[in-house]
């Protein structure tokens, strides 16, 4: 998807087109001058030849006068040749500028870039007693850092070790009614489980696969936030606790890991 051009780009484009028209007009005028100069040079050369023939016929008659005329004509021819070379140079410069302006007037080709960054922003709450759990409250933020929209975003939150800790938040539980899925209390910032067997995936892999209910696209430079989640843990023993995040989209099917992860030891 191409980035839209602003009013200044359109104005610049019109100015470049006007300059191209001006240079084309100048090129036409210069070409006419060059043609006229070439014709004038041919005429002067013929006139010079004619005078030289007359000079040979007259021999010694009016020799000095003819020599002066020939000299003046040769000088004039030289000036015309210099003028012709200068006009050719100017014409070449104008043609070069026209080509440059035409290149600048062409719309820039933007290569599509599909890229996403994600990170956790969380706080840890320690238990008040040995019987209480550790709690982590936070947001998982996804940002489209490319120049193209990202379709069908999905996140995966993985907690390790297995069967240790549970994730909760703005996740809508789904139920079947007449083969139609209904999501209770659904709002624009709520999420749902991706898979039908989501409970089995949590038990076997401790992975939470989620997708937004209404946000099906992330535009360039926009954010998608899984906000207000809570992860509850028993007080850890010797084994550290780790929470990792991954983002998947239609354009990035292999997934991209988050820039940071949560670690509790």
C-alpha positions in Angstrom: 0.0 0.0 0.0 1.6 3.3 -1.1 1.9 6.2 1.1 -0.4 9.1 0.1 1.2 12.2 -1.2 0.5 15.5 0.5 -0.5 18.8 -1.1 3.1 20.0 -1.2 4.1 16.9 -3.3 1.2 17.6 -5.7 2.3 21.3 -6.0 5.9 20.2 -6.6 4.8 17.8 -9.3 2.9 20.6 -11.1 5.9 22.9 -10.9 8.1 20.2 -12.4 5.7 19.6 -15.2 5.6 23.4 -15.9 9.4 23.5 -16.0 9.5 20.6 -18.4 7.1 22.5 -20.8 9.3 25.6 -20.5 12.5 23.6 -21.3 10.8 21.9 -24.3 9.8 25.4 -25.6 13.4 26.6 -25.1 14.7 23.5 -26.8 12.5 24.1 -29.8 13.6 27.7 -30.0 17.3 26.7 -29.7 17.0 24.1 -32.4 15.5 26.8 -34.8 18.4 29.1 -34.0 20.9 26.3 -34.6 19.2 25.5 -38.0 19.2 29.2 -39.0 22.9 29.5 -38.0 23.8 26.4 -40.0 22.0 27.8 -43.1 23.8 31.2 -42.6 27.1 29.4 -42.4 26.4 27.6 -45.6 25.5 30.8 -47.3 28.7 32.5 -46.1 30.8 29.6 -47.2 29.3 29.8 -50.7 29.7 33.6 -50.7 33.3 33.1 -49.7 33.9 30.7 -52.5 32.3 33.1 -54.9 34.5 36.0 -53.8 37.6 33.8 -54.1 36.6 32.9 -57.7 36.2 36.6 -58.5 39.5 37.3 -56.9 41.2 34.8 -59.2 39.5 36.4 -62.2 40.6 39.9 -61.3 44.1 38.7 -60.5 45.9 41.9 -59.5 42.8 44.1 -59.9 41.5 45.3 -56.6 43.6 42.6 -54.9 43.8 44.4 -51.6 40.1 45.2 -51.5 39.2 41.6 -52.2 41.6 40.3 -49.5 40.0 42.6 -47.0 36.5 41.4 -47.9 37.7 37.8 -47.7 39.3 38.4 -44.3 36.1 40.0 -43.0 34.0 37.1 -44.4 36.3 34.5 -42.9 36.1 36.3 -39.6 32.3 36.4 -39.8 32.2 32.7 -40.6 34.4 32.0 -37.6 32.1 33.9 -35.4 29.1 32.1 -36.7 30.8 28.8 -36.2 31.6 29.7 -32.6 27.9 30.8 -32.1 26.8 27.5 -33.6 28.9 25.5 -31.2 27.6 27.6 -28.3 24.0 27.0 -29.3 24.7 23.3 -29.6 26.2 23.3 -26.1 23.2 25.2 -24.7 20.8 22.8 -26.4 22.6 19.8 -24.9 22.4 21.4 -21.4 18.7 22.1 -21.8 18.1 18.5 -22.9 20.0 17.2 -19.9 18.0 19.4 -17.5 14.8 18.2 -19.1 15.8 14.6 -18.6 16.6 15.3 -14.9 13.3 17.1 -14.4 11.4 14.2 -15.9 13.2 11.8 -13.6 12.3 13.9 -10.6 8.7 14.2 -11.7 8.3 10.4 -11.8 6.6 9.1 -8.6 9.0 7.4 -6.2 8.6 3.6 -6.0 8.3 2.5 -2.3 9.3 -1.0 -1.6 6.8 -2.7 0.8 8.2 -3.4 4.3 6.3 -5.8 6.6 7.8 -5.3 10.1 6.5 -5.4 13.7 7.9 -4.8 17.1 6.3 -5.9 20.4 7.3 -5.6 24.1 6.0 -6.1 27.6 5.3 -3.2 29.9 4.5 -4.7 33.3 4.7 -4.4 37.1 5.3 -7.1 39.7 3.3 -7.3 42.9 4.8 -9.4 45.7 2.6 -11.5 47.9 1.7 -10.2 51.3 1.9 -13.7 52.8 3.4 -17.1 51.9 0.0 -18.4 50.9 -0.6 -15.6 48.4 0.6 -15.7 44.7 2.9 -13.4 42.9 1.0 -11.2 40.4 2.2 -9.5 37.3 0.0 -6.7 35.8 0.8 -5.1 32.5 0.3 -4.6 28.8 1.7 -6.3 25.7 2.2 -3.7 23.0 2.4 -4.4 19.3 3.6 -1.7 16.9 3.6 -1.8 13.1 7.1 -0.4 12.2 6.8 -1.2 8.5 5.1 0.8 5.7 2.3 -1.6 4.9 -0.8 -2.7 6.9 -0.6 -5.9 8.8 -3.6 -8.2 8.6 -5.1 -10.7 11.1 -2.8 -10.1 14.1 -2.4 -12.9 16.6 -0.3 -13.0 19.7 1.1 -15.9 21.7 2.0 -15.6 25.4 4.1 -18.5 26.6 4.7 -19.1 30.3 7.4 -21.4 31.6 7.8 -23.8 33.3 4.8 -25.8 32.1 1.7 -25.8 34.3 3.0 -22.9 36.3 1.1 -19.6 36.4 -2.1 -18.5 34.7 -3.0 -15.6 32.4 -6.2 -13.6 32.6 -7.3 -10.3 31.2 -9.7 -8.9 28.7 -10.3 -12.3 27.1 -13.9 -13.1 26.0 -15.0 -16.7 26.6 -16.8 -18.2 23.6 -19.8 -20.5 23.5 -21.7 -22.2 20.8 -25.4 -21.5 20.2 -27.1 -22.8 17.0 -23.6 -23.2 15.4 -23.1 -19.4 15.8 -20.3 -18.1 18.1 -21.4 -15.4 20.5 -19.0 -13.4 22.6 -20.4 -12.0 25.8 -19.7 -8.4 26.7 -17.4 -7.9 23.7 -15.8 -4.5 23.3 -13.3 -3.0 20.9 -10.3 -3.8 23.2 -11.2 -7.4 24.1 -9.5 -10.5 22.8 -10.5 -14.1 22.2 -8.8 -17.5 22.0 -7.7 -18.5 18.5 -8.1 -22.2 18.8 -11.1 -24.3 19.8 -8.9 -26.5 21.9 -7.3 -23.6 23.7 -7.6 -25.2 27.2 -5.6 -28.2 25.9 -2.9 -25.9 24.5 -2.6 -24.2 27.9 -2.3 -27.5 29.7 0.2 -29.1 27.3 2.3 -26.1 26.3 1.3 -23.2 28.6 0.7 -21.1 25.5 -2.1 -18.5 25.2 -3.0 -17.9 21.6 -5.1 -14.7 21.3 -6.5 -12.4 18.6 -8.4 -9.1 18.9 -12.2 -9.3 18.4 -12.5 -6.1 16.3 -9.0 -5.0 15.3 -8.2 -7.1 12.2 -5.6 -4.7 10.8 -2.6 -2.7 12.2 -1.8 0.3 10.0 1.8 1.6 9.7 3.0 3.3 12.9 -0.2 2.3 14.8 -0.2 0.2 18.0 -2.3 -2.8 19.0 -2.3 -3.4 22.8 -3.3 -6.4 24.8 -3.9 -4.2 27.9 -4.5 -5.0 31.5 -3.5 -8.6 31.6 -2.7 -10.4 34.9 -0.4 -13.4 35.4 -0.6 -15.1 38.7 2.2 -17.4 40.0 2.9 -19.4 43.1 6.0 -18.3 44.9 8.8 -19.7 42.7 11.3 -22.2 44.0 14.7 -22.7 42.4 13.3 -22.7 38.8 13.0 -19.3 37.3 9.7 -18.1 35.7 9.7 -16.8 32.2 7.0 -15.1 30.1 7.6 -14.6 26.4 5.6 -13.0 23.7 5.3 -13.6 19.9 3.3 -11.8 17.2 2.0 -13.3 14.0 0.2 -11.8 11.1 -1.0 -12.8 7.6 2.2 -11.2 6.2 4.5 -12.6 9.0 3.3 -16.2 9.4 6.5 -17.4 11.0 6.1 -15.0 13.9 8.3 -12.3 15.5 9.4 -12.6 19.1 9.0 -9.6 21.5 11.8 -7.2 22.2 11.8 -8.2 25.9 10.4 -10.9 28.1 9.4 -11.2 31.8 11.7 -13.1 34.1 11.2 -13.9 37.8 13.7 -15.8 39.9 
